[in-house]
Amino acid sequence: MPQQQQITTDVLVLGGGPAGAWAAWNAASQGAQVILADKGYLGTSGATAPGGTTLLVIPPVAELRDAAVESRLRAGGYLSENAWIHRVLDQVEQNLAQVEEWGYPFPKDQDGNPLRTHLHGPEYMKLMRRVVRKAGVKIWDQSPALELLHDEHGVGGARGINRLTGEAWEVRANAVVIATGGCAFLSKGLGCNVLTGEGLLMSAEAGAELSGMEFTRQYAPSFADGTVTRGRMLAWATLYDAAGNPLHRGDRTFGSIPELMLKGPVYARLDLADTVEKREFLRRAHPIFFMPLERAGIDPFQDKFPLTLRYEGTMRGTGGLRLTGTACETTVPGLYAAGDAASREKITGAISGGGAYNASWAICSGSWAGRGAARHALAQPRRADSRQLRAAGRLGLTAGADAREPLDAKPLIAAVQQEILPLRINYFRSEPVVAAALKRLDNLMPYLAGRPPATVQGIVQSREAAAMLQAGRWIYTAALARKESRGLQQLAEYPALDPRQTHRLILSGIDRISITTEKVPHAHELQVPREERVI
């Protein structure tokens, strides 16, 4: 790909969701020159912008926080770290005060105290775009990164392409923050079409490790003809089969949907909201949930509507780039990770970080990564443009093509989705089924040796296909290595939690994937039964 635009800066932030915005603002606030390159448009792209987000806010009362942290530790299979959860609780409180100072209109209680428990996505991200620009950050919208630059000292920038102009770009920077989100495999969840895993792939190509990739068995319910995934609304629903027979109702409907869908279509009706006041409350709380239903002429309080499940991959799972320090450093010098691109095992363990934990994590990890990246970049003895940097990318790029045949990304993406999206493979995991799917994914790797099209769309799609294929291989490799059931990881042959596996699985490599284990500080707190086998 010819280089048409070259620029040097201190910190390059890849990704324009909440984590990227916080990283860019914090890096700039440390005195660093910052460029933020987003695959979409900072302010509208990603899962947060089109909806809203609940926040993890617990009053600074020691007993309350200790109880919440202990509860999370147990629920996450003792893979999280109490110190990190406390860090998030402390940091998010500071950041939300900052958001209010910037002008976000939090509602207030009867005593005039702000209720900082929820952020309206469009308003929140519009505000973040404004403050990031005001801090002096250069924002490059519609400019997906394709590969990292590196040398023997670590990462030194990235290359990408501008979707609107077709112009290739190269940014040299002594520190890079990966805030590109998770990988949702184009499963049509609202705002998730940009989450295809390139940040994981380009980081791994530069030598970064991943962690928690087995904890990715997360699906979210959605109106079958819509994209909005707001499962909490189904707490007000009764589920029905195709004949109209009630199946479940209330809070327990959410977790039962996968099993019910194996037997046939499932429908929902919000008939537990049985008063005008309750219905108005729900409409005000999550207006976006009702939009696709109303467009289809469906009154969800009166009519049954069909459900589907949309795979959320590493977005609401916990897997991502392994963090090695309190500034969200990765295993590659100069490379930092934030938000859903980073492993959330430190705060969620083996269970989903969806909702409040993920939103608060994006704010906090973005802040820590931005400050850490700025400190690293400003401490270097020379600028990145004086380094002998080379491109690290290969899969799905021209540099990795060694066949004459063209790389056709669409059928490759469809083939990956056939192995990743089905409940029967990825949700109801069993060793032979997952192993067979992994083998089929491995057999797709030679297709990445084809030559990517020269068009902007062809270049971007080829890289997306490569990233999704690789993410799928990491997910199933880790799922087969963890021979137990813990949190989001379940294998039919190993239905119980095994205390001996209270450690993290660390993955590395592209063609050949290696696995090691990492000790966790609270493993000894897991109660082991007398037989010292399984519980």
C-alpha positions in Angstrom: 0.0 0.0 0.0 1.7 3.3 -1.0 2.3 5.8 1.8 0.7 9.1 1.0 0.5 10.8 4.4 3.2 10.6 7.1 3.2 12.3 10.4 4.9 12.0 13.8 3.3 12.5 17.1 3.9 11.3 20.7 0.8 9.1 21.3 -1.4 7.4 18.8 -4.8 6.3 20.0 -6.6 3.7 17.8 -10.4 3.7 18.4 -13.0 6.3 19.1 -15.3 4.8 21.6 -15.3 5.9 25.3 -12.0 4.2 26.1 -10.2 5.8 23.1 -11.7 9.2 23.9 -10.6 9.0 27.6 -7.1 7.8 26.5 -6.7 10.6 24.1 -7.9 13.3 26.5 -5.6 12.0 29.3 -2.6 11.7 27.1 -3.1 15.2 25.9 -3.6 16.4 29.4 -0.1 15.1 30.2 1.4 17.4 27.6 1.7 14.8 24.8 0.9 15.4 21.2 -1.9 13.0 20.3 -3.6 11.7 17.2 -6.8 9.6 17.5 -7.7 7.5 14.5 -11.1 5.9 14.5 -12.5 3.3 12.1 -15.8 5.2 12.3 -16.6 8.6 13.7 -15.7 9.6 17.2 -19.1 10.4 18.7 -21.2 7.9 16.9 -19.3 4.7 16.3 -19.2 1.7 18.7 -21.7 0.1 21.1 -22.0 3.0 23.5 -22.8 5.9 21.2 -26.2 4.8 19.8 -27.7 3.8 23.2 -26.8 4.4 26.8 -24.7 2.9 29.5 -25.2 2.1 33.1 -22.2 2.8 35.4 -20.6 0.9 38.3 -21.1 3.4 41.1 -20.9 2.3 44.7 -20.8 4.9 47.5 -17.3 5.3 49.1 -18.4 3.3 52.2 -15.8 0.7 53.0 -18.3 -2.0 54.0 -20.4 -1.5 50.8 -17.4 -1.6 48.5 -15.7 -4.5 50.2 -19.0 -6.5 49.9 -19.3 -5.6 46.2 -15.7 -6.5 45.5 -16.0 -9.8 47.4 -19.2 -10.7 45.5 -17.5 -10.0 42.2 -14.5 -12.1 43.1 -16.7 -15.1 43.9 -18.9 -14.7 40.8 -15.8 -14.4 38.6 -14.3 -17.7 39.8 -11.5 -16.0 41.8 -9.8 -14.8 38.6 -10.3 -11.1 39.2 -8.2 -8.9 41.5 -9.7 -7.0 44.4 -7.1 -4.2 44.1 -8.2 -3.6 40.4 -11.9 -3.5 41.2 -11.2 -0.9 44.0 -9.2 1.1 41.5 -12.1 1.2 39.1 -14.5 2.2 41.8 -12.2 5.1 42.9 -11.3 6.2 39.4 -14.8 6.2 37.8 -16.0 8.4 40.6 -13.4 11.0 39.7 -14.1 10.8 36.0 -17.8 11.2 36.4 -17.3 14.3 38.4 -15.1 15.5 35.5 -17.9 14.7 33.1 -20.4 16.7 35.1 -17.9 19.6 35.2 -17.7 19.4 31.4 -21.4 20.0 31.3 -23.1 16.6 31.2 -26.6 17.1 32.8 -26.8 14.3 35.3 -30.3 14.1 36.9 -30.4 15.0 40.6 -32.2 13.6 43.6 -34.6 15.5 45.8 -31.7 16.9 47.8 -29.9 18.2 44.7 -27.2 15.5 44.6 -26.3 14.3 41.1 -27.3 10.7 40.2 -24.2 9.6 38.2 -25.4 6.1 37.4 -26.2 6.3 33.7 -24.9 8.1 30.7 -27.0 8.8 27.6 -24.9 7.5 24.7 -25.3 10.2 22.1 -25.0 13.0 24.6 -22.0 11.4 26.3 -20.0 10.8 23.2 -20.9 14.2 21.7 -19.4 15.7 24.9 -16.3 13.5 24.7 -15.6 14.5 21.1 -15.8 18.2 22.1 -13.5 17.9 25.1 -11.0 15.7 23.2 -10.8 18.3 20.4 -10.5 21.1 22.9 -7.6 19.3 24.5 -5.7 19.6 21.2 -6.1 16.0 20.0 -6.1 15.6 16.2 -9.1 13.4 15.3 -9.0 11.3 12.2 -12.5 9.9 11.5 -13.1 7.1 9.1 -9.5 6.1 9.3 -9.1 2.5 10.3 -5.6 1.3 11.3 -4.4 -1.8 9.5 -1.1 -2.6 11.1 1.4 -1.5 13.7 5.0 -0.3 13.2 7.7 -1.7 15.5 11.4 -2.3 16.0 13.5 -3.9 18.7 12.4 -1.3 21.2 8.7 -2.0 20.8 5.8 -0.3 19.0 6.4 2.9 17.1 3.1 3.8 15.4 0.7 2.4 12.9 -0.4 2.5 9.3 -4.0 2.7 8.0 -6.3 4.2 5.4 -8.8 7.0 5.1 -12.1 5.5 4.0 -13.4 8.7 2.5 -10.3 9.8 0.5 -8.6 6.5 -0.1 -5.4 8.0 1.2 -3.0 5.8 3.1 -1.6 7.1 6.3 1.4 6.4 8.6 1.7 7.8 12.1 4.9 7.4 13.9 4.5 7.5 17.7 6.5 6.2 20.6 3.4 5.0 22.3 0.2 3.5 20.9 -3.1 2.8 22.8 -5.2 0.1 21.4 -8.9 1.0 22.1 -10.5 -0.6 19.1 -13.1 -2.5 21.1 -13.8 -6.2 21.1 -14.7 -8.6 18.3 -18.4 -9.2 17.8 -18.0 -11.0 14.4 -20.5 -8.8 12.5 -23.4 -10.4 14.4 -25.5 -7.3 13.8 -25.7 -6.0 17.3 -26.4 -2.2 17.5 -23.2 -0.2 17.1 -21.0 -3.3 16.8 -20.4 -3.4 13.1 -17.0 -1.8 13.6 -15.9 -4.4 16.2 -14.1 -6.9 14.1 -10.9 -7.5 16.1 -8.2 -5.8 14.1 -6.8 -4.3 17.3 -6.2 -7.8 18.7 -4.7 -9.0 15.5 -2.3 -6.1 14.9 -1.2 -6.2 18.5 -0.5 -10.0 18.4 1.4 -9.6 15.1 3.7 -7.2 17.1 4.1 -9.8 19.8 1.4 -9.0 22.3 -0.3 -11.7 24.4 -4.0 -12.3 25.1 -5.8 -13.5 28.1 -9.3 -14.7 28.9 -10.3 -15.6 25.4 -12.2 -18.7 26.6 -14.6 -16.5 28.5 -16.5 -15.4 25.4 -19.7 -17.5 25.4 -21.9 -14.4 25.5 -25.0 -13.8 23.5 -27.6 -11.0 23.9 -31.3 -11.2 23.1 -32.7 -8.9 20.4 -35.9 -8.4 18.5 -35.4 -10.7 15.5 -35.8 -7.9 13.0 -33.8 -5.4 14.9 -30.3 -4.8 16.3 -30.9 -3.4 19.8 -29.6 -5.7 22.5 -31.1 -4.6 25.8 -31.8 -7.9 27.6 -32.7 -6.2 30.9 -36.0 -5.2 29.3 -37.0 -8.8 29.2 -37.2 -8.8 33.0 -40.6 -7.4 32.3 -41.5 -10.0 29.7 -43.2 -13.4 29.4 -41.6 -15.7 26.9 -43.9 -17.8 24.6 -43.4 -20.6 22.1 -44.7 -20.5 18.6 -48.1 -21.9 19.7 -48.5 -19.1 22.3 -47.8 -21.2 25.3 -46.0 -19.3 28.1 -42.5 -20.6 28.8 -40.9 -18.3 31.3 -41.6 -14.9 32.8 -39.7 -12.2 34.7 -36.1 -12.0 35.8 -35.1 -15.5 34.8 -36.1 -15.2 31.2 -32.7 -13.9 30.0 -30.6 -16.9 30.8 -33.2 -19.4 29.6 -33.4 -18.2 26.0 -30.5 -20.3 24.5 -32.0 -23.5 25.8 -35.5 -22.5 24.7 -34.3 -21.6 21.2 -33.0 -25.1 20.7 -36.6 -26.3 20.8 -38.0 -23.7 18.5 -38.8 -20.0 17.9 -39.2 -17.9 21.1 -41.4 -14.8 21.4 -41.6 -12.1 24.1 -44.3 -9.7 25.3 -43.6 -7.1 28.0 -46.8 -7.9 29.8 -45.4 -7.7 33.3 -45.4 -3.9 32.8 -49.1 -3.9 33.6 -49.7 -0.2 34.4 -49.4 3.0 32.5 -46.8 4.2 34.9 -44.6 1.2 34.5 -44.8 1.4 30.7 -43.9 5.1 30.7 -41.0 4.4 33.0 -39.6 1.7 30.6 -40.1 3.9 27.6 -38.2 6.8 29.2 -35.4 4.5 30.6 -34.6 2.8 27.2 -36.3 4.5 24.3 -34.0 2.9 21.8 -35.4 -0.5 22.7 -38.8 0.4 21.4 -37.8 2.1 18.2 -37.4 -1.0 15.9 -40.5 -2.6 17.4 -42.6 0.5 16.7 -41.3 0.8 13.2 -42.5 -2.7 12.7 -45.9 -1.8 14.0 -45.5 -3.8 17.1 -46.7 -2.7 20.6 -44.4 -4.8 22.8 -46.8 -4.4 25.8 -49.6 -6.0 23.8 -48.1 -8.0 21.0 -45.7 -10.9 21.0 -42.5 -10.2 19.1 -39.9 -12.8 17.9 -36.5 -13.0 19.6 -33.0 -13.9 18.4 -29.6 -14.0 20.0 -26.7 -11.9 18.8 -23.2 -13.1 19.6 -21.2 -10.5 21.5 -17.8 -12.3 21.4 -15.0 -10.5 23.2 -17.1 -7.3 23.5 -19.2 -8.6 26.5 -16.9 -11.5 27.1 -13.7 -10.8 29.1 -11.0 -11.8 26.6 -8.5 -9.3 25.1 -5.0 -8.1 25.3 -3.2 -9.2 28.4 -2.3 -6.3 30.7 1.0 -6.3 32.6 0.9 -3.2 34.7 -1.3 -0.6 36.3 -1.0 1.8 33.3 -2.6 -0.9 31.1 0.7 -1.8 29.5 0.8 -4.9 27.3 3.7 -7.3 26.8 5.1 -5.1 24.0 6.9 -1.9 25.1 5.0 1.2 24.1 1.8 -0.6 23.5 -1.2 0.0 25.8 -4.7 -1.4 25.7 -8.0 0.0 27.0 -11.7 -0.8 27.0 -12.9 -4.0 25.4 -9.6 -4.5 23.5 -8.0 -5.3 26.8 -8.7 -8.4 28.9 -11.2 -7.5 31.7 -10.3 -10.6 33.8 -8.7 -8.3 36.4 -12.1 -6.8 37.3 -14.6 -9.4 36.1 -12.8 -12.7 36.2 -14.6 -15.4 34.3 -18.0 -13.6 33.9 -19.2 -11.0 31.6 -18.2 -7.4 32.1 -21.3 -6.3 30.2 -23.2 -3.2 31.3 -21.9 -1.3 34.3 -18.5 -3.0 34.7 -17.6 -2.6 31.0 -18.7 1.0 30.9 -16.7 1.9 34.0 -13.8 -0.1 32.8 -13.7 1.8 29.5 -13.5 5.1 31.4 -10.8 4.0 33.8 -8.6 1.9 31.5 -8.7 4.6 28.9 -7.6 7.1 31.5 -4.8 4.9 32.8 -3.6 3.9 29.3 -3.6 7.5 28.1 -1.5 8.7 31.0 0.8 5.7 30.8 1.3 6.1 27.1 2.0 9.8 27.5 4.6 9.2 30.2 6.3 6.5 28.1 6.4 8.6 24.9 7.6 11.8 26.6 10.4 9.8 28.4 11.9 8.5 25.2 15.3 10.0 24.1 14.3 10.4 20.5 11.2 10.9 18.4 9.6 8.0 16.6 10.5 9.3 13.1 14.2 8.6 13.9 13.6 4.9 14.6 14.1 2.2 12.0 10.5 1.0 12.1 9.0 -1.8 10.1 5.4 -2.9 9.5 4.3 -5.8 11.6 1.1 -6.7 9.7 0.7 -9.7 7.5 -2.6 -11.5 7.5 -5.1 -10.1 5.0 -2.6 -7.6 3.8 -0.6 -7.3 0.6 2.6 -8.0 2.6 1.3 -11.4 3.6 0.0 -12.4 0.1 2.0 -15.1 -1.5 -0.7 -16.4 -3.9 -1.9 -15.1 -7.2 -5.5 -15.6 -6.4 -7.5 -12.6 -5.0 -8.6 -12.6 -1.4 -12.4 -12.5 -1.4 -13.3 -11.4 2.1 -17.1 -11.8 2.0 -17.2 -15.6 1.7 -14.3 -15.9 4.2 -16.2 -13.8 6.7 -19.3 -15.9 6.2 -17.3 -19.1 6.7 -15.9 -17.8 10.0 -19.4 -16.8 11.1 -20.7 -20.3 10.4 -18.2 -21.6 13.0 -18.5 -18.9 15.6 -22.1 -17.6 15.7 -24.2 -20.8 16.1 -25.4 -21.6 19.6 -24.8 -25.4 19.0 -21.1 -24.8 18.6 -20.1 -21.8 20.7 -22.8 -21.6 23.4 -23.3 -25.3 24.0 -19.6 -26.1 23.9 -18.3 -29.6 23.9 -14.8 -30.9 23.1 -15.5 -32.7 19.8 -17.8 -30.0 18.4 -15.4 -27.1 19.3 -12.4 -29.1 18.1 -14.0 -29.7 14.7 -14.9 -26.0 14.4 -11.4 -25.0 15.3 -10.0 -27.4 12.6 -12.3 -25.9 10.0 -11.1 -22.4 11.0 -7.5 -23.5 10.8 -8.2 -24.8 7.3 -9.4 -21.3 6.3 -6.0 -19.7 7.0 -4.5 -20.4 3.5 -7.2 -18.2 2.0 -5.5 -15.2 3.7 -2.5 -15.7 1.4 -4.6 -14.3 -1.5 -4.0 -10.8 -2.7 -6.4 -8.2 -1.2 -8.3 -6.0 -3.6 -6.9 -2.6 -4.3 -10.1 -0.8 -3.3 -10.5 0.9 0.1 -13.4 -1.4 1.0 -11.5 -4.4 -0.2 -8.4 -3.5 1.9 -10.5 -2.9 5.0 -12.7 -6.0 4.6 -9.7 -8.3 4.0 -8.2 -7.2 7.3 -11.5 -7.6 9.1 -11.8 -11.1 7.7 -8.3 -11.9 8.9 -9.0 -10.5 12.4 -12.2 -12.4 12.8 -10.6 -15.7 11.7 -7.8 -15.2 14.1 -10.0 -14.2 17.0 -12.1 -17.3 16.4 -9.0 -19.5 16.5 -7.9 -17.9 19.8 -11.3 -18.3 21.3 -11.7 -22.0 20.5 -8.0 -22.8 21.3 -8.5 -21.3 24.8 -11.9 -23.0 25.2 -10.4 -26.4 24.6 -7.5 -25.7 26.9 -9.7 -24.9 29.9 -11.1 -28.3 30.8 -13.7 -27.2 33.3 -16.8 -25.0 33.5 -16.2 -21.6 35.1 -18.2 -18.4 34.4 -18.6 -17.9 30.6 -16.6 -21.0 29.8 -18.5 -24.3 29.8 -17.6 -27.6 28.3 -20.1 -30.4 28.4 -17.5 -33.0 29.3 -16.3 -30.9 32.3 -19.5 -29.5 33.9 -17.9 -28.5 37.2 -15.4 -25.8 38.3 -11.9 -27.3 39.0 -10.0 -25.4 41.7 -6.7 -26.5 40.2 -7.5 -24.4 37.1 -7.8 -21.2 39.1 -5.3 -19.4 36.8 -5.4 -17.4 33.6 -4.7 -18.8 30.2 -2.3 -16.6 28.2 -2.3 -17.0 24.4 0.3 -15.8 21.9 1.1 -16.4 18.3 -0.6 -16.3 15.0 0.0 -19.4 12.9 1.0 -21.5 15.8 -0.9 -20.5 19.0 1.0 -21.0 22.3 -0.6 -21.2 25.7 0.8 -20.6 29.1 -0.8 -20.0 32.5 -0.6 -17.0 34.8 -1.2 -17.2 38.6 -3.9 -15.1 40.1 -3.6 -13.5 43.6 -6.9 -14.8 45.1 -6.7 -18.4 44.0 -6.1 -19.6 47.5 -9.4 -18.1 48.6 -11.4 -20.6 46.6 -12.7 -23.2 49.0 -11.4 -26.6 48.0 -13.5 -29.6 49.1 -11.9 -32.4 51.1 -11.6 -34.7 48.1 -9.5 -31.9 46.5 -10.9 -32.6 43.1 -13.9 -30.7 41.8 -16.8 -28.8 43.2 
